[in-house]
Amino acid sequence: MIMKSSENYNRNPNGYNQWGTRSDEELQKLINRYPKNWTKKDFRGEGKNNQKKILTRNETERPGLFFGKRGKSRQSLKDVYKYSTQESILEFEKKLIDEETLRNRARTKKQRDLMPNYKKRALYKRRHANLTESELELKRQRDKIYKESLKVN
């Protein structure tokens, strides 16, 4: 059997039953019809508020679209203060660090506080295994100051 080289192997040459892309304006109108607390995942059917797919992943990732909410809700500053150290709170109040840094420090301290002691020891061993001599000296000084402050109190 001899095949012709001029044959068109496209199974759908006229493009029937193909999806057209929706414009940004159409998508924004669609987004505005739903509750403000829906995230991108909710519109994709992967979130907690909705299980039905409304938009595709490519549509939700387009720049210029405004969704009412992004990700998790923020923790109040009162709760952030509860898990922060006094030094971090003072730095924040003196405007030496921004709010995002304070929140990040509080989050990591909370994680450390909830961690069991054997995991903490393993974490500290891994962290201090690769310190240079100058970093070790600074650590020794910090430890000495800390131990002296415990004796005073």
N, CA, C and O atoms as a DFTB+ gen file, in Angstrom:
612 C
 N C O
     1  1       0.843      -1.177       0.000
     2  2       0.000       0.000       0.000
     3  2       0.891       1.244       0.000
     4  3       1.803       1.359       0.820
     5  1       0.635       2.136      -0.885
     6  2       1.399       3.367      -1.023
     7  2       0.602       4.493      -0.392
     8  3      -0.574       4.695      -0.695
     9  1       1.279       5.231       0.504
    10  2       0.599       6.336       1.185
    11  2       0.909       7.641       0.476
    12  3       2.035       7.872       0.035
    13  1      -0.071       8.463       0.375
    14  2       0.120       9.762      -0.234
    15  2       0.730      10.711       0.798
    16  3       0.311      10.717       1.955
    17  1       1.694      11.494       0.396
    18  2       2.336      12.422       1.322
    19  2       1.495      13.670       1.554
    20  3       1.763      14.425       2.488
    21  1       0.491      13.899       0.730
    22  2      -0.303      15.115       0.862
    23  2      -1.527      14.924       1.756
    24  3      -2.331      15.846       1.893
    25  1      -1.688      13.729       2.376
    26  2      -2.848      13.501       3.225
    27  2      -2.735      14.327       4.509
    28  3      -1.647      14.538       5.046
    29  1      -3.883      14.780       4.974
    30  2      -3.933      15.531       6.225
    31  2      -4.316      14.560       7.337
    32  3      -5.420      14.016       7.334
    33  1      -3.414      14.342       8.281
    34  2      -3.656      13.375       9.342
    35  2      -4.359      13.977      10.559
    36  3      -4.524      13.310      11.580
    37  1      -4.759      15.207      10.448
    38  2      -5.502      15.845      11.530
    39  2      -6.896      15.247      11.573
    40  3      -7.609      15.272      10.570
    41  1      -7.299      14.704      12.726
    42  2      -8.604      14.059      12.831
    43  2      -9.739      15.072      12.929
    44  3     -10.903      14.713      12.748
    45  1      -9.422      16.318      13.210
    46  2     -10.458      17.341      13.364
    47  2     -10.012      18.608      12.627
    48  3      -9.728      19.622      13.264
    49  1      -9.947      18.560      11.300
    50  2      -9.383      19.704      10.563
    51  2     -10.220      20.975      10.654
    52  3      -9.681      22.075      10.538
    53  1     -11.524      20.842      10.860
    54  2     -12.374      22.032      10.928
    55  2     -12.452      22.607      12.335
    56  3     -12.996      23.695      12.524
    57  1     -11.920      21.898      13.324
    58  2     -11.901      22.411      14.684
    59  2     -13.232      22.362      15.391
    60  3     -13.496      23.190      16.262
    61  1     -14.078      21.414      15.040
    62  2     -15.373      21.301      15.697
    63  2     -15.199      20.862      17.147
    64  3     -14.270      20.130      17.485
    65  1     -16.126      21.332      18.006
    66  2     -16.185      20.942      19.408
    67  2     -14.904      21.299      20.167
    68  3     -14.460      20.532      21.021
    69  1     -14.321      22.429      19.870
    70  2     -13.126      22.893      20.575
    71  2     -13.528      23.986      21.550
    72  3     -14.446      24.763      21.285
    73  1     -12.829      24.039      22.687
    74  2     -13.126      25.045      23.704
    75  2     -12.490      26.377      23.323
    76  3     -11.338      26.424      22.892
    77  1     -13.241      27.446      23.484
    78  2     -12.682      28.780      23.321
    79  2     -12.241      29.302      24.672
    80  3     -12.851      28.966      25.687
    81  1     -11.192      30.120      24.712
    82  2     -10.737      30.664      25.992
    83  2     -11.626      31.840      26.398
    84  3     -12.033      32.649      25.564
    85  1     -11.914      31.913      27.682
    86  2     -12.745      33.000      28.204
    87  2     -11.853      34.205      28.481
    88  3     -10.691      34.061      28.863
    89  1     -12.407      35.377      28.285
    90  2     -11.632      36.600      28.514
    91  2     -11.502      36.855      30.011
    92  3     -12.224      36.272      30.819
    93  1     -10.567      37.739      30.367
    94  2     -10.375      38.097      31.767
    95  2     -11.625      38.755      32.353
    96  3     -11.947      38.538      33.521
    97  1     -12.329      39.555      31.551
    98  2     -13.536      40.216      32.031
    99  2     -14.618      39.192      32.373
   100  3     -15.292      39.308      33.397
   101  1     -14.779      38.176      31.497
   102  2     -15.763      37.129      31.776
   103  2     -15.427      36.392      33.062
   104  3     -16.303      36.134      33.888
   105  1     -14.150      36.055      33.227
   106  2     -13.718      35.327      34.416
   107  2     -13.937      36.156      35.676
   108  3     -14.370      35.621      36.697
   109  1     -13.643      37.457      35.622
   110  2     -13.802      38.308      36.797
   111  2     -15.281      38.428      37.174
   112  3     -15.620      38.439      38.357
   113  1     -16.165      38.517      36.168
   114  2     -17.607      38.553      36.456
   115  2     -18.050      37.263      37.130
   116  3     -18.858      37.286      38.058
   117  1     -17.521      36.140      36.662
   118  2     -17.847      34.840      37.237
   119  2     -17.349      34.744      38.681
   120  3     -18.055      34.243      39.556
   121  1     -16.143      35.222      38.918
   122  2     -15.559      35.199      40.261
   123  2     -16.370      36.074      41.210
   124  3     -16.591      35.704      42.363
   125  1     -16.810      37.225      40.732
   126  2     -17.550      38.163      41.576
   127  2     -18.919      37.636      41.981
   128  3     -19.495      38.118      42.956
   129  1     -19.458      36.648      41.250
   130  2     -20.764      36.079      41.582
   131  2     -20.715      35.167      42.809
   132  3     -21.749      34.893      43.417
   133  1     -19.548      34.709      43.166
   134  2     -19.410      33.763      44.272
   135  2     -18.952      34.487      45.539
   136  3     -18.528      35.641      45.473
   137  1     -19.037      33.810      46.701
   138  2     -18.679      34.475      47.965
   139  2     -17.235      34.983      47.984
   140  3     -16.354      34.439      47.318
   141  1     -17.026      36.040      48.767
   142  2     -15.706      36.673      48.850
   143  2     -14.667      35.793      49.544
   144  3     -13.467      35.979      49.343
   145  1     -15.123      34.826      50.367
   146  2     -14.155      34.018      51.099
   147  2     -13.662      32.809      50.294
   148  3     -12.936      31.974      50.834
   149  1     -14.037      32.699      49.029
   150  2     -13.560      31.597      48.196
   151  2     -12.155      31.891      47.689
   152  3     -11.850      33.015      47.290
   153  1     -11.305      30.872      47.708
   154  2      -9.943      30.988      47.208
   155  2      -9.869      30.408      45.795
   156  3     -10.864      29.917      45.261
   157  1      -8.686      30.471      45.203
   158  2      -8.489      29.886      43.870
   159  2      -8.792      28.395      43.880
   160  3      -9.361      27.858      42.929
   161  1      -8.402      27.731      44.971
   162  2      -8.649      26.293      45.078
   163  2     -10.146      25.983      45.092
   164  3     -10.567      24.962      44.547
   165  1     -10.944      26.838      45.697
   166  2     -12.387      26.621      45.714
   167  2     -12.958      26.691      44.303
   168  3     -13.842      25.909      43.954
   169  1     -12.466      27.611      43.495
   170  2     -12.954      27.721      42.117
   171  2     -12.516      26.532      41.270
   172  3     -13.179      26.191      40.290
   173  1     -11.399      25.896      41.642
   174  2     -10.939      24.706      40.915
   175  2     -11.597      23.430      41.432
   176  3     -11.393      22.355      40.867
   177  1     -12.395      23.541      42.515
   178  2     -13.055      22.371      43.076
   179  2     -12.177      21.591      44.029
   180  3     -12.494      20.448      44.358
   181  1     -11.067      22.185      44.485
   182  2     -10.138      21.501      45.374
   183  2     -10.209      22.031      46.801
   184  3      -9.533      21.503      47.683
   185  1     -11.002      23.050      47.046
   186  2     -11.021      23.710      48.350
   187  2     -12.057      23.154      49.295
   188  3     -12.730      22.169      48.993
   189  1     -12.181      23.802      50.455
   190  2     -13.119      23.370      51.486
   191  2     -14.537      23.863      51.206
   192  3     -15.507      23.212      51.593
   193  1     -14.662      25.006      50.537
   194  2     -15.980      25.607      50.344
   195  2     -16.732      25.062      49.139
   196  3     -17.954      25.198      49.071
   197  1     -16.035      24.448      48.186
   198  2     -16.670      24.005      46.958
   199  2     -15.953      22.775      46.424
   200  3     -14.724      22.713      46.437
   201  1     -16.731      21.782      45.949
   202  2     -16.141      20.569      45.386
   203  2     -16.364      20.481      43.873
   204  3     -15.878      19.547      43.235
   205  1     -17.087      21.434      43.297
   206  2     -17.410      21.411      41.867
   207  2     -16.451      22.329      41.106
   208  3     -16.220      23.468      41.510
   209  1     -15.902      21.827      40.012
   210  2     -14.927      22.603      39.237
   211  2     -15.646      23.696      38.446
   212  3     -16.544      23.411      37.653
   213  1     -15.246      24.938      38.668
   214  2     -15.843      26.078      37.978
   215  2     -14.839      26.676      36.990
   216  3     -15.195      27.003      35.859
   217  1     -13.593      26.814      37.419
   218  2     -12.529      27.347      36.569
   219  2     -11.402      26.313      36.443
   220  3     -11.257      25.431      37.290
   221  1     -10.617      26.435      35.384
   222  2      -9.459      25.559      35.230
   223  2      -8.276      26.162      35.964
   224  3      -8.315      27.320      36.380
   225  1      -7.232      25.376      36.118
   226  2      -6.035      25.854      36.809
   227  2      -5.407      27.022      36.032
   228  3      -4.993      28.011      36.637
   229  1      -5.334      26.915      34.713
   230  2      -4.759      28.002      33.914
   231  2      -5.559      29.289      34.067
   232  3      -4.991      30.382      34.076
   233  1      -6.868      29.161      34.188
   234  2      -7.701      30.361      34.349
   235  2      -7.481      31.000      35.719
   236  3      -7.447      32.226      35.827
   237  1      -7.331      30.191      36.762
   238  2      -7.128      30.774      38.095
   239  2      -5.736      31.374      38.243
   240  3      -5.539      32.254      39.080
   241  1      -4.780      30.930      37.465
   242  2      -3.410      31.446      37.574
   243  2      -3.156      32.665      36.693
   244  3      -2.042      33.189      36.680
   245  1      -4.147      33.119      35.970
   246  2      -3.947      34.304      35.121
   247  2      -3.682      35.544      35.964
   248  3      -4.341      35.754      36.983
   249  1      -2.725      36.364      35.548
   250  2      -2.499      37.616      36.283
   251  2      -3.634      38.606      36.014
   252  3      -4.231      38.601      34.938
   253  1      -3.918      39.436      36.985
   254  2      -4.929      40.472      36.798
   255  2      -6.285      40.106      37.358
   256  3      -7.147      40.976      37.479
   257  1      -6.507      38.840      37.707
   258  2      -7.783      38.452      38.310
   259  2      -7.710      38.675      39.810
   260  3      -6.679      38.421      40.433
   261  1      -8.811      39.153      40.392
   262  2      -8.833      39.410      41.827
   263  2      -9.782      38.435      42.488
   264  3     -10.975      38.406      42.184
   265  1      -9.239      37.629      43.405
   266  2     -10.042      36.718      44.205
   267  2     -10.226      37.367      45.571
   268  3      -9.328      38.053      46.058
   269  1     -11.379      37.157      46.187
   270  2     -11.690      37.817      47.448
   271  2     -10.740      37.466      48.562
   272  3     -10.478      38.295      49.433
   273  1     -10.213      36.253      48.557
   274  2      -9.377      35.815      49.661
   275  2      -8.221      35.007      49.114
   276  3      -8.359      34.287      48.125
   277  1      -7.066      35.135      49.775
   278  2      -5.893      34.364      49.365
   279  2      -5.439      33.498      50.531
   280  3      -4.996      34.025      51.552
   281  1      -5.539      32.211      50.400
   282  2      -4.988      31.282      51.373
   283  2      -5.615      31.382      52.746
   284  3      -6.788      31.730      52.882
   285  1      -4.826      31.073      53.768
   286  2      -5.311      31.052      55.142
   287  2      -5.546      32.463      55.656
   288  3      -4.926      33.423      55.197
   289  1      -6.453      32.567      56.615
   290  2      -6.685      33.876      57.221
   291  2      -5.557      34.178      58.203
   292  3      -4.943      33.268      58.759
   293  1      -5.302      35.419      58.400
   294  2      -4.209      35.836      59.267
   295  2      -4.583      35.685      60.719
   296  3      -5.731      35.884      61.114
   297  1      -3.581      35.325      61.510
   298  2      -3.753      35.220      62.946
   299  2      -3.708      36.642      63.525
   300  3      -2.957      37.488      63.041
   301  1      -4.504      36.895      64.546
   302  2      -4.519      38.229      65.129
   303  2      -3.175      38.499      65.815
   304  3      -2.477      37.571      66.223
   305  1      -2.828      39.778      65.933
   306  2      -1.556      40.150      66.572
   307  2      -1.515      39.736      68.035
   308  3      -0.444      39.481      68.587
   309  1      -2.682      39.670      68.657
   310  2      -2.739      39.232      70.053
   311  2      -2.201      37.808      70.183
   312  3      -1.445      37.510      71.107
   313  1      -2.590      36.931      69.260
   314  2      -2.092      35.551      69.275
   315  2      -0.618      35.489      68.894
   316  3       0.126      34.651      69.403
   317  1      -0.203      36.374      68.003
   318  2       1.205      36.408      67.605
   319  2       2.066      36.814      68.798
   320  3       3.138      36.246      69.012
   321  1       1.603      37.794      69.577
   322  2       2.341      38.217      70.772
   323  2       2.461      37.077      71.783
   324  3       3.469      36.954      72.477
   325  1       1.421      36.247      71.857
   326  2       1.410      35.153      72.818
   327  2       2.560      34.174      72.560
   328  3       3.114      33.615      73.507
   329  1       2.921      33.962      71.305
   330  2       3.973      33.010      70.971
   331  2       5.316      33.676      70.677
   332  3       6.282      32.985      70.355
   333  1       5.397      35.014      70.782
   334  2       6.638      35.723      70.484
   335  2       7.501      35.886      71.725
   336  3       7.014      35.806      72.853
   337  1       8.787      36.115      71.498
   338  2       9.679      36.410      72.616
   339  2       9.616      37.906      72.912
   340  3       9.168      38.691      72.077
   341  1      10.067      38.296      74.103
   342  2      10.058      39.715      74.474
   343  2      10.961      40.529      73.550
   344  3      10.647      41.671      73.213
   345  1      12.095      39.929      73.140
   346  2      13.019      40.646      72.256
   347  2      12.359      40.951      70.914
   348  3      12.509      42.052      70.383
   349  1      11.628      39.976      70.362
   350  2      10.962      40.194      69.074
   351  2       9.871      41.244      69.192
   352  3       9.696      42.065      68.291
   353  1       9.138      41.223      70.294
   354  2       8.072      42.208      70.495
   355  2       8.660      43.613      70.598
   356  3       8.128      44.552      70.005
   357  1       9.760      43.764      71.351
   358  2      10.395      45.073      71.470
   359  2      10.927      45.559      70.120
   360  3      10.773      46.731      69.778
   361  1      11.546      44.668      69.361
   362  2      12.042      45.057      68.028
   363  2      10.899      45.504      67.134
   364  3      11.042      46.464      66.376
   365  1       9.768      44.816      67.215
   366  2       8.615      45.179      66.391
   367  2       8.058      46.539      66.807
   368  3       7.719      47.360      65.955
   369  1       7.965      46.774      68.100
   370  2       7.419      48.046      68.575
   371  2       8.345      49.222      68.267
   372  3       7.882      50.349      68.093
   373  1       9.671      48.959      68.199
   374  2      10.627      50.009      67.832
   375  2      10.785      50.135      66.319
   376  3      11.601      50.921      65.838
   377  1       9.998      49.353      65.567
   378  2      10.017      49.362      64.093
   379  2      11.348      48.876      63.517
   380  3      11.723      49.263      62.410
   381  1      12.066      48.023      64.270
   382  2      13.308      47.436      63.762
   383  2      13.024      46.246      62.843
   384  3      13.813      45.944      61.948
   385  1      11.891      45.574      63.071
   386  2      11.465      44.484      62.192
   387  2      10.033      44.758      61.759
   388  3       9.295      45.460      62.449
   389  1       9.642      44.204      60.618
   390  2       8.279      44.418      60.142
   391  2       7.343      43.342      60.699
   392  3       7.783      42.395      61.351
   393  1       6.069      43.504      60.433
   394  2       5.059      42.594      60.979
   395  2       5.231      41.179      60.458
   396  3       5.022      40.216      61.196
   397  1       5.608      41.041      59.204
   398  2       5.785      39.713      58.611
   399  2       6.898      38.934      59.315
   400  3       6.766      37.732      59.542
   401  1       7.989      39.614      59.658
   402  2       9.092      38.970      60.378
   403  2       8.640      38.536      61.766
   404  3       8.976      37.439      62.212
   405  1       7.881      39.388      62.453
   406  2       7.365      39.041      63.776
   407  2       6.466      37.807      63.688
   408  3       6.583      36.897      64.509
   409  1       5.577      37.771      62.705
   410  2       4.685      36.630      62.532
   411  2       5.479      35.352      62.241
   412  3       5.156      34.282      62.757
   413  1       6.506      35.475      61.422
   414  2       7.318      34.313      61.066
   415  2       8.059      33.778      62.290
   416  3       8.115      32.568      62.507
   417  1       8.627      34.682      63.086
   418  2       9.338      34.266      64.300
   419  2       8.385      33.585      65.283
   420  3       8.735      32.574      65.891
   421  1       7.184      34.138      65.438
   422  2       6.205      33.553      66.357
   423  2       5.781      32.168      65.875
   424  3       5.602      31.252      66.678
   425  1       5.624      32.023      64.566
   426  2       5.226      30.725      64.012
   427  2       6.291      29.667      64.265
   428  3       5.973      28.549      64.669
   429  1       7.555      30.013      64.030
   430  2       8.618      29.035      64.243
   431  2       8.789      28.720      65.726
   432  3       9.069      27.576      66.086
   433  1       8.623      29.730      66.594
   434  2       8.739      29.478      68.035
   435  2       7.602      28.572      68.507
   436  3       7.814      27.691      69.340
   437  1       6.412      28.786      67.981
   438  2       5.278      27.941      68.346
   439  2       5.540      26.491      67.926
   440  3       5.248      25.557      68.674
   441  1       6.094      26.315      66.723
   442  2       6.406      24.963      66.252
   443  2       7.450      24.305      67.158
   444  3       7.331      23.126      67.490
   445  1       8.471      25.066      67.557
   446  2       9.498      24.520      68.449
   447  2       8.916      24.177      69.817
   448  3       9.266      23.152      70.402
   449  1       8.030      25.032      70.326
   450  2       7.441      24.787      71.636
   451  2       6.588      23.517      71.648
   452  3       6.537      22.806      72.651
   453  1       5.924      23.242      70.534
   454  2       5.060      22.066      70.457
   455  2       5.835      20.786      70.120
   456  3       5.293      19.684      70.210
   457  1       7.103      20.943      69.732
   458  2       7.915      19.794      69.332
   459  2       8.388      19.013      70.562
   460  3       8.766      19.621      71.563
   461  1       8.373      17.676      70.504
   462  2       8.883      16.890      71.636
   463  2      10.386      17.106      71.836
   464  3      11.092      17.481      70.900
   465  1      10.867      16.869      73.052
   466  2      12.267      17.144      73.381
   467  2      13.247      16.350      72.539
   468  3      14.281      16.889      72.146
   469  1      12.958      15.085      72.247
   470  2      13.916      14.291      71.474
   471  2      14.062      14.826      70.052
   472  3      15.142      14.745      69.467
   473  1      12.988      15.369      69.496
   474  2      13.082      15.965      68.157
   475  2      13.844      17.285      68.209
   476  3      14.599      17.609      67.292
   477  1      13.640      18.052      69.294
   478  2      14.373      19.317      69.447
   479  2      15.869      19.058      69.504
   480  3      16.648      19.737      68.834
   481  1      16.276      18.066      70.312
   482  2      17.704      17.753      70.436
   483  2      18.299      17.351      69.094
   484  3      19.401      17.779      68.749
   485  1      17.583      16.537      68.341
   486  2      18.062      16.115      67.019
   487  2      18.174      17.311      66.074
   488  3      19.124      17.409      65.298
   489  1      17.200      18.216      66.144
   490  2      17.226      19.415      65.303
   491  2      18.431      20.283      65.636
   492  3      19.139      20.743      64.740
   493  1      18.664      20.506      66.938
   494  2      19.789      21.340      67.351
   495  2      21.128      20.698      66.978
   496  3      22.059      21.402      66.587
   497  1      21.235      19.384      67.093
   498  2      22.476      18.699      66.708
   499  2      22.765      18.888      65.228
   500  3      23.897      19.181      64.841
   501  1      21.738      18.720      64.400
   502  2      21.925      18.916      62.944
   503  2      22.296      20.356      62.640
   504  3      23.160      20.616      61.803
   505  1      21.640      21.298      63.322
   506  2      21.868      22.710      63.050
   507  2      23.287      23.136      63.428
   508  3      23.910      23.909      62.701
   509  1      23.809      22.637      64.566
   510  2      25.107      23.085      65.061
   511  2      26.265      22.222      64.589
   512  3      27.415      22.499      64.930
   513  1      25.987      21.185      63.815
   514  2      27.052      20.303      63.337
   515  2      27.970      21.012      62.339
   516  3      29.158      20.697      62.273
   517  1      27.451      21.945      61.576
   518  2      28.219      22.579      60.504
   519  2      28.624      24.020      60.802
   520  3      28.925      24.775      59.877
   521  1      28.637      24.412      62.064
   522  2      29.008      25.789      62.398
   523  2      30.516      25.984      62.277
   524  3      31.300      25.071      62.539
   525  1      30.901      27.185      61.878
   526  2      32.327      27.527      61.819
   527  2      32.815      27.871      63.223
   528  3      32.021      27.977      64.158
   529  1      34.116      28.043      63.361
   530  2      34.689      28.321      64.687
   531  2      34.200      29.663      65.237
   532  3      33.923      29.778      66.431
   533  1      34.092      30.674      64.376
   534  2      33.612      31.982      64.849
   535  2      32.142      31.903      65.274
   536  3      31.751      32.531      66.258
   537  1      31.329      31.140      64.544
   538  2      29.930      30.972      64.919
   539  2      29.805      30.204      66.238
   540  3      28.937      30.504      67.058
   541  1      30.681      29.207      66.434
   542  2      30.680      28.462      67.688
   543  2      31.041      29.357      68.875
   544  3      30.461      29.235      69.954
   545  1      31.998      30.251      68.666
   546  2      32.400      31.174      69.735
   547  2      31.238      32.092      70.116
   548  3      30.987      32.324      71.299
   549  1      30.528      32.614      69.106
   550  2      29.366      33.461      69.372
   551  2      28.278      32.680      70.114
   552  3      27.621      33.214      71.008
   553  1      28.098      31.430      69.742
   554  2      27.113      30.585      70.418
   555  2      27.499      30.359      71.873
   556  3      26.641      30.399      72.754
   557  1      28.773      30.123      72.133
   558  2      29.236      29.921      73.515
   559  2      28.959      31.170      74.361
   560  3      28.539      31.072      75.514
   561  1      29.203      32.346      73.768
   562  2      28.942      33.591      74.494
   563  2      27.447      33.753      74.804
   564  3      27.071      34.128      75.915
   565  1      26.609      33.467      73.810
   566  2      25.162      33.555      74.020
   567  2      24.704      32.580      75.101
   568  3      23.892      32.930      75.958
   569  1      25.226      31.364      75.055
   570  2      24.868      30.355      76.054
   571  2      25.288      30.796      77.459
   572  3      24.551      30.596      78.425
   573  1      26.479      31.398      77.564
   574  2      26.979      31.848      78.854
   575  2      26.074      32.933      79.437
   576  3      25.734      32.901      80.619
   577  1      25.687      33.900      78.591
   578  2      24.794      34.980      79.027
   579  2      23.443      34.401      79.443
   580  3      22.860      34.824      80.441
   581  1      22.958      33.447      78.682
   582  2      21.665      32.840      78.986
   583  2      21.707      32.100      80.328
   584  3      20.790      32.235      81.137
   585  1      22.751      31.333      80.562
   586  2      22.873      30.583      81.829
   587  2      23.003      31.516      83.016
   588  3      22.460      31.238      84.085
   589  1      23.716      32.624      82.841
   590  2      23.829      33.603      83.922
   591  2      22.489      34.254      84.226
   592  3      22.176      34.525      85.385
   593  1      21.698      34.506      83.190
   594  2      20.377      35.107      83.412
   595  2      19.456      34.131      84.150
   596  3      18.588      34.557      84.912
   597  1      19.638      32.830      83.930
   598  2      18.836      31.838      84.654
   599  2      19.209      31.802      86.129
   600  3      18.343      31.628      86.986
   601  1      20.506      31.967      86.430
   602  2      20.959      31.954      87.829
   603  2      20.396      33.143      88.586
   604  3      20.035      33.015      89.756
   605  1      20.314      34.313      87.928
   606  2      19.812      35.531      88.572
   607  2      18.336      35.386      88.900
   608  3      17.891      35.785      89.976
   609  1      17.585      34.820      87.984
   610  2      16.138      34.686      88.186
   611  2      15.891      33.509      89.097
   612  3      14.741      33.201      89.410
